[in-house]
């Protein structure tokens, strides 16, 4: 099998494996249903492949975050419409929390950050470190681009039609105000335009000392913890939704500073980025057994303990393989 094909297949499956399976959003019994898995590959996989292709063709550095954020909005905001639906099955304490102009902002911010990292940027970085020779090389021809775009479009339309509120064992389709959907599409188009506009923009700084790889690993771990806990803890404590939004904006500002002064430091090494990815995924590996032990979870999560173990083994093997490469 050609390496280009291996890279594409890896991305098609790695993105939904990290974004849905490891987080237990779709535990094994649901994830490996052939219909569900096919839908996830079309949505997550094709979306991530298209972002990776744009990154290579447009020579994107930091501005790839615009495309990754656009994907999060497409999936959670436009496809399943959870940004607008207080009855979405995963909402918990964030249902209708911090809702302004029809948008549940704390949830929307948290899920956009999650999908921009776990579902897109982390899988892309994992693949680039495994096959560094192909990092800046486009892999899709015209037909491949059409197929990938068709895949995510079909999955998106299917989701928009059926996704909604779970009532008993049934899903009742939910359709928000059309203006919210139009606004979402416009914002996605704006993000794509910004990614292209800043395609030639590069960051390389040396103004601050570069932290050791271990700090990058701790940062990746705490980043996942904070993104999940900030809105949920503030909602649980009864804080006003505006306070949660403000806390999340401060969180985004701190992430941006770390990216500018550490991730894009001129002396950053492969070992630093590997540690960052390792720490980020490790959080979800540690959480996975508790997903299976949680008896209050209404969905069957049998197999999450095995998912965590296998993921940890594969993560170790990936780290060893990447750090061996010259």
Secondary structure as GFF3:
##gff-version 3
##sequence-region A 1 326
A	DSSP	alpha_helix	3	16	.	.	.	ID=ss1
A	DSSP	pi_helix	17	21	.	.	.	ID=ss2
A	DSSP	alpha_helix	28	31	.	.	.	ID=ss3
A	DSSP	alpha_helix	34	40	.	.	.	ID=ss4
A	DSSP	pi_helix	41	45	.	.	.	ID=ss5
A	DSSP	alpha_helix	46	57	.	.	.	ID=ss6
A	DSSP	alpha_helix	64	72	.	.	.	ID=ss7
A	DSSP	pi_helix	73	79	.	.	.	ID=ss8
A	DSSP	three_ten_helix	92	94	.	.	.	ID=ss9
A	DSSP	beta_strand	99	100	.	.	.	ID=ss10
A	DSSP	beta_strand	103	104	.	.	.	ID=ss11
A	DSSP	alpha_helix	105	114	.	.	.	ID=ss12
A	DSSP	pi_helix	115	121	.	.	.	ID=ss13
A	DSSP	alpha_helix	122	130	.	.	.	ID=ss14
A	DSSP	three_ten_helix	132	134	.	.	.	ID=ss15
A	DSSP	alpha_helix	142	162	.	.	.	ID=ss16
A	DSSP	beta_strand	164	167	.	.	.	ID=ss17
A	DSSP	beta_strand	170	173	.	.	.	ID=ss18
A	DSSP	alpha_helix	178	197	.	.	.	ID=ss19
A	DSSP	alpha_helix	213	236	.	.	.	ID=ss20
A	DSSP	alpha_helix	241	258	.	.	.	ID=ss21
A	DSSP	pi_helix	259	263	.	.	.	ID=ss22
A	DSSP	alpha_helix	270	293	.	.	.	ID=ss23
A	DSSP	alpha_helix	304	324	.	.	.	ID=ss24
###
